[in-house]
Amino acid sequence: MTVKAPALTLDWDQVIGWRLRRHHLDERAPASELVPVVSEITGLHAQIMSSAELTAWARVDGLAGGAVADALWRDRTLVKTWAMRGTLHLLPAGEYPLWQAALSTRRGYQLASWQRAFGITLEQLEAMLVAIEQSLDGQVLSREALAAEVARRTGSAELGEKLRSGWGSMLKPAASRGKLCFGPSEGQRVCFTRPDQWLAGWREEDPEAALLETARRYLRSAGAVTREDYARWWGVQAPQGGRVLRALGDELVPVEVGGTRAFALAADADEIAGSAPVGTVRLLPAFDQYVVTATRHAETLMPGPFKERVYRSQGWLSPVLLAGGRMLGTWRQEARGRRLGVTIEPFTKLPAAVRRQAAAEAERLAAWTGTTLDLTWSEP
């Protein structure tokens, strides 16, 4: 992707200040704003549900312990599905048709290499998708029950078995095509249902227009990013990411951040330039969206070469101690009956004010979980 001469030169403090505000990490939003917050940070990463809840907790004041679960299963204002990078996310239910339409443009399952890897033809996959939609008509089914019903409808025990195995590889195309989303679990068994029936206000969205709108939303939360940043977030190759950004045309302006050419929304550029980080301290959970956003330029937000302590093998992202928008350490928690053990591991020696605020955040976490805090510091 050709990058024009920068229209604006920024430093990382300006971008960080913008991101903190857009991610509600400068000041927590009121409890009534849970769903708008989820919208503004482009969803909650939900490979681990407790991390999704803590992502909301870090941004929403007075959040009830069961608020995220209630929004998912009682109020249906959030929906759980496979989204960016093929990973599980919680998205605002009212925006689900937009995200689903955008996700439908990712058709890796049409590649012969994908079909060979999973031992299925495109014809078989299409038959499976039809059977999934029919099986979930008016129903919430466990994965096992859905697999059995698909096998019955297609007359193929092999297709039923493929739905039972793996990490949802056969379910992800169904999700991207709008054939299924998660429903309330049966004990430990995950369940699925049809989003057009589970969610209110179903509508069809134009896929290409939806793809551009989701890219805008990412830029609104990230401030200034490269083609590679966007591609990494969405889960495509850099040239594909560049195609999407080019399609935004004059909505984008080229900028330079710390010597790197990047892009920002023209409507946001002046506000980014006028931003500065505040000194808030937060304990961000594993897979927090702020940390995901910084994946390709994380060391610019760290006091040294500590990236491997946060961005670990097999795609694992550690919980992070965030101060002034910079990642200054990691932390972990352990439930011990009625006590909560929290261990904070700074990368370098911390200012006393940061330690005090981090301890206060740990106390807040213990209070939220209804436990008593046991706080331990691991010295760098």
C-alpha positions in Angstrom: 0.0 0.0 0.0 1.5 3.4 -1.0 1.7 5.8 1.9 1.6 9.5 1.0 3.8 12.0 2.8 2.4 12.5 6.3 -0.1 15.2 6.8 0.6 15.2 10.5 3.5 14.2 12.7 2.5 12.7 16.1 4.3 11.2 19.0 3.2 8.1 21.0 2.0 10.2 23.9 -0.6 11.8 21.7 -1.8 8.4 20.4 -1.8 6.9 23.8 -3.8 9.7 25.2 -6.4 9.2 22.5 -6.6 5.5 23.0 -7.0 5.8 26.8 -10.0 8.0 26.3 -11.5 5.9 23.6 -11.0 2.7 25.6 -12.5 4.3 28.7 -9.2 3.8 30.6 -8.8 7.4 31.5 -12.1 7.5 33.4 -14.6 4.7 34.0 -18.0 4.9 32.3 -21.2 4.5 34.4 -22.7 1.0 34.8 -25.6 1.9 32.5 -23.0 2.3 29.6 -21.8 -1.3 29.4 -23.1 -2.0 25.9 -21.9 1.4 24.5 -18.4 0.7 26.0 -18.3 -2.7 24.3 -19.2 -1.0 21.1 -16.6 1.7 21.3 -13.7 -0.8 22.0 -14.9 -3.1 19.2 -16.1 -5.9 21.4 -14.8 -8.0 24.3 -12.4 -10.8 23.5 -14.1 -13.9 25.0 -11.9 -16.9 24.5 -11.9 -16.8 28.3 -15.2 -15.5 29.6 -13.7 -14.2 32.8 -11.3 -12.0 30.8 -14.2 -10.5 28.9 -15.9 -9.7 32.2 -12.6 -8.1 33.5 -12.2 -6.1 30.3 -15.6 -4.5 31.1 -14.7 -4.2 34.8 -11.6 -2.2 34.0 -13.8 0.3 32.1 -17.2 0.4 33.8 -17.8 1.8 37.3 -20.2 0.0 39.5 -20.5 -3.0 37.2 -22.5 -5.7 38.8 -20.8 -9.1 39.0 -23.3 -10.8 36.7 -23.9 -7.9 34.4 -22.1 -9.3 31.4 -23.9 -12.7 31.7 -27.2 -10.9 32.1 -26.5 -8.9 29.0 -25.7 -12.0 27.0 -28.4 -14.5 28.2 -31.2 -12.5 29.9 -31.3 -9.1 28.1 -29.7 -10.3 24.8 -28.0 -6.9 24.4 -24.7 -8.7 23.8 -24.0 -11.7 21.6 -21.2 -14.2 21.6 -19.7 -15.3 18.3 -16.5 -15.9 16.4 -15.2 -12.6 15.1 -11.9 -10.9 14.6 -9.0 -13.3 13.9 -11.5 -16.2 14.2 -11.5 -15.7 18.0 -14.5 -15.5 20.3 -15.9 -12.1 21.0 -18.9 -10.5 22.7 -20.4 -7.8 20.5 -23.4 -5.5 20.9 -26.5 -7.4 19.8 -27.8 -4.3 18.0 -24.7 -4.2 15.9 -24.4 -7.9 15.2 -25.8 -7.7 11.6 -23.1 -5.2 10.8 -20.3 -7.3 12.2 -21.7 -10.5 10.7 -21.9 -8.9 7.3 -18.3 -7.7 7.5 -17.1 -11.1 8.7 -18.9 -12.8 5.8 -16.3 -11.2 3.5 -13.7 -13.5 4.9 -14.0 -16.7 2.9 -10.9 -18.7 3.7 -13.0 -21.8 3.7 -13.4 -21.5 -0.1 -9.7 -22.1 -0.5 -8.6 -25.6 -1.6 -5.9 -25.5 1.0 -8.5 -25.0 3.8 -10.7 -27.8 2.5 -7.7 -30.2 2.3 -6.6 -29.3 5.8 -10.0 -30.1 7.2 -10.9 -33.0 4.9 -14.1 -31.5 3.5 -15.3 -30.3 0.1 -17.0 -26.9 -0.5 -20.1 -28.9 -1.5 -20.1 -30.8 1.8 -19.5 -27.6 3.8 -22.5 -25.8 2.1 -24.7 -28.8 2.8 -23.5 -28.6 6.5 -24.4 -24.9 6.7 -27.9 -25.5 5.3 -28.4 -28.3 7.8 -27.1 -26.2 10.7 -29.6 -23.4 9.9 -32.5 -25.9 9.6 -31.5 -27.7 12.8 -31.4 -24.5 14.8 -34.8 -23.2 13.6 -36.5 -22.2 16.8 -34.1 -24.2 18.9 -31.0 -23.9 21.2 -28.9 -27.0 20.8 -25.7 -28.2 22.4 -22.8 -28.9 20.1 -23.4 -32.6 20.5 -27.1 -32.3 19.7 -26.4 -30.0 16.7 -23.9 -32.5 15.3 -26.3 -35.3 15.6 -29.1 -33.3 13.9 -26.7 -32.3 11.1 -25.7 -35.9 10.6 -29.4 -36.9 10.4 -30.3 -34.2 8.0 -27.4 -34.7 5.6 -27.3 -38.5 6.0 -23.5 -38.1 6.7 -22.2 -39.4 10.0 -18.8 -37.9 8.9 -20.2 -34.4 8.8 -21.7 -34.8 12.2 -18.3 -36.0 13.5 -16.5 -33.0 12.0 -18.8 -30.7 14.0 -17.9 -32.5 17.2 -14.2 -32.3 16.8 -11.6 -29.5 16.9 -11.8 -25.9 18.1 -14.9 -24.9 16.1 -13.3 -24.9 12.7 -16.5 -26.1 11.1 -18.6 -23.8 13.2 -16.8 -20.6 12.3 -18.0 -20.5 8.7 -21.5 -20.9 10.0 -21.0 -18.0 12.4 -19.5 -15.8 9.7 -22.5 -16.5 7.4 -25.0 -15.7 10.2 -26.2 -19.2 10.6 -25.4 -19.5 14.3 -24.3 -17.7 17.4 -23.9 -18.9 21.0 -26.9 -19.5 23.2 -27.0 -20.1 27.0 -25.0 -23.2 28.0 -26.4 -26.4 29.4 -24.1 -26.8 32.4 -20.6 -27.2 31.0 -21.9 -27.8 27.4 -21.9 -24.9 25.0 -25.0 -24.3 23.0 -25.9 -22.6 19.7 -28.9 -20.9 18.2 -29.8 -18.8 15.2 -29.0 -15.1 15.5 -31.9 -14.0 13.3 -34.3 -15.6 15.8 -32.3 -15.1 19.1 -31.7 -11.3 18.6 -34.2 -8.5 18.1 -34.0 -6.3 15.1 -32.4 -8.6 12.6 -31.5 -7.0 9.3 -29.4 -7.6 6.3 -26.3 -5.4 5.8 -24.2 -5.0 2.7 -21.0 -6.9 3.3 -18.5 -4.5 1.6 -20.1 -1.4 3.3 -20.0 -3.3 6.6 -16.4 -4.1 6.2 -15.5 -0.4 5.7 -17.6 0.5 8.7 -15.9 -2.0 11.0 -12.5 -0.6 9.8 -13.7 2.9 10.7 -14.6 1.6 14.2 -11.2 0.1 14.7 -9.6 3.3 13.7 -11.8 5.3 16.0 -10.6 3.2 18.9 -6.9 2.9 17.9 -6.2 6.5 16.7 -3.3 5.9 14.3 -2.3 2.5 12.9 -0.4 1.0 10.0 -1.8 -1.3 7.4 -0.2 -4.2 9.2 -1.9 -3.1 12.5 -5.3 -3.2 10.9 -4.6 -6.5 9.1 -3.4 -8.1 12.3 -6.5 -7.0 14.2 -9.0 -8.1 11.5 -7.1 -11.3 10.8 -6.1 -11.0 7.2 -2.9 -10.6 5.2 -1.4 -7.1 5.0 -2.3 -6.6 1.3 -5.9 -7.4 2.1 -5.8 -5.0 4.9 -4.4 -2.4 2.6 -7.2 -2.8 0.2 -9.8 -2.0 2.9 -7.9 1.1 4.0 -7.5 2.3 0.5 -11.3 2.0 0.0 -11.8 4.5 2.8 -10.2 7.1 0.5 -10.2 10.6 1.8 -11.6 9.5 5.1 -8.0 8.7 6.1 -5.0 11.0 6.4 -1.4 9.8 6.4 0.4 10.5 9.7 3.8 9.7 11.2 4.0 8.3 14.7 7.4 8.0 16.2 9.0 7.8 12.8 6.6 5.2 11.4 4.1 6.0 8.6 0.6 5.3 9.6 -3.1 6.3 9.1 -5.8 8.0 11.1 -9.3 9.1 10.4 -9.3 12.6 9.0 -12.2 13.5 11.4 -10.1 12.5 14.4 -6.6 13.7 13.4 -6.7 17.1 15.2 -8.2 15.6 18.3 -5.5 13.0 18.4 -2.9 15.7 18.0 -4.3 17.5 21.0 -4.4 14.5 23.2 -2.0 13.5 26.0 -2.0 10.5 28.4 -3.4 10.7 31.9 -1.8 8.9 34.8 -4.5 6.4 35.5 -3.5 2.9 36.5 -5.5 -0.2 35.5 -5.1 -3.9 35.9 -6.0 -5.2 32.4 -7.0 -8.9 32.0 -5.6 -11.4 29.5 -6.6 -10.5 25.9 -7.6 -7.0 26.8 -8.6 -5.0 23.7 -6.1 -2.2 24.5 -3.3 -4.8 24.5 -4.6 -6.4 21.3 -4.5 -3.1 19.6 -0.8 -2.6 20.4 0.3 -6.0 19.2 2.6 -4.9 16.4 4.1 -1.9 18.2 3.9 -3.0 21.9 7.5 -2.2 22.8 6.8 1.5 22.1 4.4 1.3 25.1 6.9 -0.5 27.4 9.9 0.6 29.4 12.2 -1.9 27.5 12.3 -5.2 25.6 9.5 -6.9 27.6 7.1 -7.9 24.7 7.6 -11.6 25.1 6.3 -11.4 28.7 3.0 -10.1 27.5 2.6 -11.5 23.9 3.4 -15.1 24.6 3.4 -18.3 22.6 0.3 -19.8 20.9 -1.4 -16.4 20.9 -1.7 -15.9 24.7 -1.8 -12.3 25.9 -0.9 -11.9 29.6 -2.8 -9.6 32.0 -1.1 -6.2 32.1 -0.3 -3.5 34.6 -1.1 -0.3 32.7 0.0 3.1 33.9 -0.4 6.3 31.9 -1.3 4.1 28.9 2.0 2.2 29.1 2.5 -1.5 29.9 4.7 -1.5 33.0 4.3 -5.1 34.1 2.1 -8.2 34.3 -0.1 -9.6 37.0 -2.0 -12.7 37.9 -4.7 -13.7 40.3 -5.6 -16.8 42.2 -8.8 -17.6 44.2 -8.1 -18.9 47.7 -11.4 -19.6 49.2 -12.7 -16.2 50.5 -9.4 -14.6 49.7 -8.0 -13.3 46.3 -4.3 -13.6 45.7 -3.0 -10.9 43.4 0.6 -10.9 42.3 2.0 -7.9 40.4 5.2 -8.3 38.5 6.6 -4.9 37.3 9.1 -4.9 34.5 11.2 -2.2 36.2 11.1 -0.2 39.5 7.8 1.6 39.7 7.1 5.1 41.1 5.5 5.1 44.5 2.3 6.7 43.1 1.9 3.9 40.5 2.3 1.2 43.2 -0.3 2.9 45.4 -2.8 3.1 42.5 -2.1 -0.5 41.4 -2.8 -1.7 45.0 -6.0 0.3 45.0 -7.1 -1.4 41.7 -6.3 -4.8 43.3 -8.5 -3.9 46.3 -11.2 -2.9 43.9 -11.0 -6.2 42.1 -11.2 -8.1 45.4 -14.3 -6.1 46.4 -15.9 -6.8 43.0 -15.3 -10.5 43.5 -16.5 -10.5 47.1 -13.2 -11.6 48.5 -10.4 -10.2 50.7 -7.2 -9.2 49.0 -3.8 -10.9 49.4 -1.4 -8.6 47.4 2.1 -9.7 46.5 4.7 -7.7 44.6 7.4 -9.4 42.6 10.4 -7.1 42.4 12.0 -6.7 39.0 
